[in-house]
């Protein structure tokens, strides 16, 4: 919130589904290990069996927490191929809550991450293209076609 982002417009020219890999920050593994260790330490009667059960619970809890953490950060997404109005093509990978498809006009927001969303009444293609500067006529700097050059 409160961060500057540049905005441009484009048209989706293609899509393809992608599978996101869970990055995993390790929080799930650590939380699972702690919970498993605490729960396991109450199993058994003497201190040795409590320690062994706690160690086993920590290992199993860590494995379970790691699997849950990977699953929470992975999933399905879509790679969108976009032709920008100002020229050039880009690709953006994100989830598709808006049901975007090829041919849809989108607004491209570039900040910490690049995101796209449906362009509601966005500018028509080429609206932001700078006007083409007309090339000066040959010899215009010297008076144009009336310039006859030096007379000898």
Secondary structure, DSSP 8 states (H G I E B T S, - for coil): -----EEEEEEEEEEEEEEE-----SHHHHHHHHHHHHHHTTSSSSHHHHHHHHHHHHHHHHHHHHHHHHHHH-EEEEEEEEEETTS-EEEEEE--TT---TT-EEEEEESSSEEEEE-SS---TTTT---------TTGGGTGGG------
